[in-house]
Amino acid sequence: GAGGGWHFNQPDAPEVTGATIKAARQVVMADEAAEDAAKAAADAEEHSALTQAIVARITAPFAGTNPVHYALIGFGATILIILLFYFAEKFWLQGALNLQSLSDPEIAKRMYPMF
């Protein structure tokens, strides 16, 4: 035919029925699912590379240090604070701070003068 446009009723055209439409949709959905999976894999790869670069930058200054070193510093600081509180209570505060004083109306009046 002349005109070069779309010709309906071509003898070699596929028959369009509900089943062929459903099959075509499934093919398109499978293609889209494959594209999405490939994109997700590429994103995961990029994310993994970025994460490794960030971790490398953060941990670089501590490369030669044993983690136990920081645990010892943390426990040492905690024990030091506990000892400071212990000696402050024993030799300086001597019971001046206790749980009963929290409900003392005289202290409450001085702590919260607005109320």
PyRosetta script that sets phi, psi and omega in degrees:
from pyrosetta import init, pose_from_sequence

init()
pose = pose_from_sequence("GAGGGWHFNQPDAPEVTGATIKAARQVVMADEAAEDAAKAAADAEEHSALTQAIVARITAPFAGTNPVHYALIGFGATILIILLFYFAEKFWLQGALNLQSLSDPEIAKRMYPMF")
pose.set_psi(1, 148.3)
pose.set_omega(1, 177.8)
pose.set_phi(2, -79.1)
pose.set_psi(2, 163.4)
pose.set_omega(2, 175.7)
pose.set_phi(3, 99.9)
pose.set_psi(3, -28.7)
pose.set_omega(3, 175.9)
pose.set_phi(4, 69.5)
pose.set_psi(4, 3.9)
pose.set_omega(4, 179.8)
pose.set_phi(5, -81.0)
pose.set_psi(5, -171.4)
pose.set_omega(5, 178.4)
pose.set_phi(6, -76.3)
pose.set_psi(6, 131.8)
pose.set_omega(6, -178.7)
pose.set_phi(7, -107.0)
pose.set_psi(7, 120.9)
pose.set_omega(7, 176.8)
pose.set_phi(8, -77.8)
pose.set_psi(8, 161.9)
pose.set_omega(8, 176.8)
pose.set_phi(9, 60.2)
pose.set_psi(9, 37.0)
pose.set_omega(9, 175.4)
pose.set_phi(10, -71.8)
pose.set_psi(10, 139.1)
pose.set_omega(10, -176.6)
pose.set_phi(11, -67.1)
pose.set_psi(11, -29.5)
pose.set_omega(11, -178.1)
pose.set_phi(12, -95.6)
pose.set_psi(12, 7.1)
pose.set_omega(12, 179.1)
pose.set_phi(13, -71.8)
pose.set_psi(13, 145.1)
pose.set_omega(13, 178.7)
pose.set_phi(14, -69.4)
pose.set_psi(14, 149.6)
pose.set_omega(14, 179.4)
pose.set_phi(15, -77.3)
pose.set_psi(15, 130.6)
pose.set_omega(15, -178.8)
pose.set_phi(16, -99.3)
pose.set_psi(16, 111.6)
pose.set_omega(16, 175.5)
pose.set_phi(17, -130.2)
pose.set_psi(17, 176.5)
pose.set_omega(17, 177.0)
pose.set_phi(18, -58.2)
pose.set_psi(18, -38.9)
pose.set_omega(18, -178.6)
pose.set_phi(19, -67.0)
pose.set_psi(19, -40.9)
pose.set_omega(19, -179.5)
pose.set_phi(20, -70.7)
pose.set_psi(20, -34.8)
pose.set_omega(20, 176.4)
pose.set_phi(21, -63.7)
pose.set_psi(21, -44.2)
pose.set_omega(21, 179.2)
pose.set_phi(22, -61.9)
pose.set_psi(22, -42.1)
pose.set_omega(22, 179.8)
pose.set_phi(23, -64.3)
pose.set_psi(23, -41.5)
pose.set_omega(23, 179.5)
pose.set_phi(24, -64.5)
pose.set_psi(24, -41.4)
pose.set_omega(24, 177.8)
pose.set_phi(25, -61.3)
pose.set_psi(25, -41.4)
pose.set_omega(25, -179.9)
pose.set_phi(26, -64.7)
pose.set_psi(26, -38.3)
pose.set_omega(26, 177.1)
pose.set_phi(27, -62.7)
pose.set_psi(27, -45.9)
pose.set_omega(27, 179.9)
pose.set_phi(28, -63.1)
pose.set_psi(28, -43.1)
pose.set_omega(28, 179.8)
pose.set_phi(29, -63.1)
pose.set_psi(29, -39.1)
pose.set_omega(29, 178.4)
pose.set_phi(30, -65.0)
pose.set_psi(30, -40.9)
pose.set_omega(30, 177.7)
pose.set_phi(31, -62.2)
pose.set_psi(31, -44.6)
pose.set_omega(31, 179.6)
pose.set_phi(32, -64.2)
pose.set_psi(32, -39.8)
pose.set_omega(32, 179.3)
pose.set_phi(33, -63.5)
pose.set_psi(33, -40.0)
pose.set_omega(33, 178.7)
pose.set_phi(34, -66.0)
pose.set_psi(34, -40.7)
pose.set_omega(34, 177.4)
pose.set_phi(35, -62.3)
pose.set_psi(35, -45.7)
pose.set_omega(35, 179.7)
pose.set_phi(36, -61.3)
pose.set_psi(36, -41.6)
pose.set_omega(36, -179.9)
pose.set_phi(37, -64.7)
pose.set_psi(37, -41.4)
pose.set_omega(37, 178.9)
pose.set_phi(38, -65.0)
pose.set_psi(38, -40.9)
pose.set_omega(38, 178.8)
pose.set_phi(39, -65.2)
pose.set_psi(39, -41.7)
pose.set_omega(39, 179.0)
pose.set_phi(40, -63.7)
pose.set_psi(40, -39.6)
pose.set_omega(40, 178.7)
pose.set_phi(41, -65.3)
pose.set_psi(41, -40.6)
pose.set_omega(41, 178.5)
pose.set_phi(42, -65.6)
pose.set_psi(42, -41.7)
pose.set_omega(42, 177.8)
pose.set_phi(43, -62.9)
pose.set_psi(43, -42.4)
pose.set_omega(43, 179.9)
pose.set_phi(44, -63.0)
pose.set_psi(44, -40.0)
pose.set_omega(44, 179.0)
pose.set_phi(45, -63.5)
pose.set_psi(45, -44.8)
pose.set_omega(45, 179.7)
pose.set_phi(46, -64.8)
pose.set_psi(46, -42.6)
pose.set_omega(46, 179.4)
pose.set_phi(47, -61.6)
pose.set_psi(47, -42.6)
pose.set_omega(47, 179.8)
pose.set_phi(48, -63.1)
pose.set_psi(48, -42.8)
pose.set_omega(48, 179.3)
pose.set_phi(49, -64.3)
pose.set_psi(49, -42.4)
pose.set_omega(49, 178.4)
pose.set_phi(50, -63.2)
pose.set_psi(50, -43.8)
pose.set_omega(50, -179.9)
pose.set_phi(51, -61.0)
pose.set_psi(51, -43.1)
pose.set_omega(51, 179.1)
pose.set_phi(52, -63.3)
pose.set_psi(52, -39.1)
pose.set_omega(52, 179.1)
pose.set_phi(53, -65.4)
pose.set_psi(53, -41.9)
pose.set_omega(53, -179.6)
pose.set_phi(54, -65.5)
pose.set_psi(54, -45.8)
pose.set_omega(54, 179.7)
pose.set_phi(55, -61.5)
pose.set_psi(55, -40.2)
pose.set_omega(55, 179.2)
pose.set_phi(56, -63.2)
pose.set_psi(56, -41.1)
pose.set_omega(56, 179.9)
pose.set_phi(57, -66.9)
pose.set_psi(57, -39.1)
pose.set_omega(57, -176.6)
pose.set_phi(58, -72.1)
pose.set_psi(58, -39.9)
pose.set_omega(58, -173.7)
pose.set_phi(59, -87.8)
pose.set_psi(59, -8.8)
pose.set_omega(59, -177.4)
pose.set_phi(60, -56.7)
pose.set_psi(60, -44.5)
pose.set_omega(60, -178.1)
pose.set_phi(61, -65.2)
pose.set_psi(61, -20.6)
pose.set_omega(61, -175.6)
pose.set_phi(62, -104.6)
pose.set_psi(62, 20.8)
pose.set_omega(62, -171.8)
pose.set_phi(63, -60.0)
pose.set_psi(63, -39.7)
pose.set_omega(63, -174.4)
pose.set_phi(64, -93.3)
pose.set_psi(64, 8.2)
pose.set_omega(64, -172.4)
pose.set_phi(65, -104.1)
pose.set_psi(65, 138.7)
pose.set_omega(65, 177.1)
pose.set_phi(66, -80.2)
pose.set_psi(66, 132.7)
pose.set_omega(66, 179.1)
pose.set_phi(67, -59.7)
pose.set_psi(67, -27.7)
pose.set_omega(67, 178.8)
pose.set_phi(68, -61.0)
pose.set_psi(68, -30.7)
pose.set_omega(68, 177.8)
pose.set_phi(69, -55.5)
pose.set_psi(69, -45.7)
pose.set_omega(69, -178.9)
pose.set_phi(70, -71.5)
pose.set_psi(70, -33.9)
pose.set_omega(70, 176.2)
pose.set_phi(71, -62.8)
pose.set_psi(71, -43.0)
pose.set_omega(71, 178.6)
pose.set_phi(72, -63.4)
pose.set_psi(72, -41.8)
pose.set_omega(72, 178.0)
pose.set_phi(73, -61.5)
pose.set_psi(73, -44.1)
pose.set_omega(73, -179.1)
pose.set_phi(74, -63.8)
pose.set_psi(74, -45.9)
pose.set_omega(74, 178.6)
pose.set_phi(75, -65.6)
pose.set_psi(75, -38.8)
pose.set_omega(75, 178.8)
pose.set_phi(76, -62.0)
pose.set_psi(76, -44.3)
pose.set_omega(76, 178.4)
pose.set_phi(77, -63.3)
pose.set_psi(77, -41.1)
pose.set_omega(77, 179.6)
pose.set_phi(78, -63.2)
pose.set_psi(78, -45.7)
pose.set_omega(78, 179.9)
pose.set_phi(79, -63.8)
pose.set_psi(79, -38.7)
pose.set_omega(79, 178.3)
pose.set_phi(80, -62.1)
pose.set_psi(80, -43.4)
pose.set_omega(80, 179.3)
pose.set_phi(81, -65.0)
pose.set_psi(81, -41.2)
pose.set_omega(81, 178.3)
pose.set_phi(82, -61.5)
pose.set_psi(82, -44.2)
pose.set_omega(82, 178.6)
pose.set_phi(83, -63.4)
pose.set_psi(83, -40.2)
pose.set_omega(83, 178.0)
pose.set_phi(84, -60.5)
pose.set_psi(84, -45.6)
pose.set_omega(84, 178.0)
pose.set_phi(85, -62.9)
pose.set_psi(85, -40.1)
pose.set_omega(85, -178.4)
pose.set_phi(86, -61.9)
pose.set_psi(86, -49.5)
pose.set_omega(86, -177.4)
pose.set_phi(87, -72.0)
pose.set_psi(87, -31.9)
pose.set_omega(87, 175.7)
pose.set_phi(88, -63.0)
pose.set_psi(88, -41.6)
pose.set_omega(88, 178.5)
pose.set_phi(89, -67.9)
pose.set_psi(89, -41.9)
pose.set_omega(89, -173.3)
pose.set_phi(90, -70.5)
pose.set_psi(90, -43.4)
pose.set_omega(90, -171.1)
pose.set_phi(91, -107.9)
pose.set_psi(91, -12.4)
pose.set_omega(91, -172.9)
pose.set_phi(92, -124.5)
pose.set_psi(92, -56.4)
pose.set_omega(92, -175.5)
pose.set_phi(93, -75.9)
pose.set_psi(93, -44.0)
pose.set_omega(93, 174.6)
pose.set_phi(94, 49.8)
pose.set_psi(94, 56.1)
pose.set_omega(94, 175.0)
pose.set_phi(95, 81.2)
pose.set_psi(95, 2.0)
pose.set_omega(95, -179.9)
pose.set_phi(96, -66.4)
pose.set_psi(96, -30.7)
pose.set_omega(96, 176.5)
pose.set_phi(97, -105.0)
pose.set_psi(97, 111.6)
pose.set_omega(97, 175.2)
pose.set_phi(98, -143.1)
pose.set_psi(98, 169.3)
pose.set_omega(98, -175.2)
pose.set_phi(99, -67.4)
pose.set_psi(99, -30.2)
pose.set_omega(99, -179.9)
pose.set_phi(100, -65.7)
pose.set_psi(100, -31.1)
pose.set_omega(100, -177.2)
pose.set_phi(101, -70.3)
pose.set_psi(101, -14.5)
pose.set_omega(101, 178.6)
pose.set_phi(102, -67.0)
pose.set_psi(102, -31.7)
pose.set_omega(102, -178.9)
pose.set_phi(103, -97.6)
pose.set_psi(103, 11.3)
pose.set_omega(103, 178.8)
pose.set_phi(104, -74.1)
pose.set_psi(104, 119.9)
pose.set_omega(104, -176.9)
pose.set_phi(105, -63.8)
pose.set_psi(105, -30.6)
pose.set_omega(105, -179.3)
pose.set_phi(106, -66.8)
pose.set_psi(106, -44.0)
pose.set_omega(106, 178.3)
pose.set_phi(107, -67.2)
pose.set_psi(107, -41.7)
pose.set_omega(107, 179.3)
pose.set_phi(108, -60.7)
pose.set_psi(108, -39.0)
pose.set_omega(108, -179.1)
pose.set_phi(109, -64.6)
pose.set_psi(109, -37.2)
pose.set_omega(109, 179.6)
pose.set_phi(110, -77.0)
pose.set_psi(110, -32.3)
pose.set_omega(110, -178.5)
pose.set_phi(111, -76.5)
pose.set_psi(111, -36.0)
pose.set_omega(111, -176.9)
pose.set_phi(112, -123.7)
pose.set_psi(112, 76.9)
pose.set_omega(112, -174.4)
pose.set_phi(113, -67.7)
pose.set_psi(113, -17.2)
pose.set_omega(113, -177.0)
pose.set_phi(114, -76.3)
pose.set_psi(114, -23.0)
pose.set_omega(114, -169.8)
pose.set_phi(115, -102.1)
pose.dump_pdb("model.pdb")
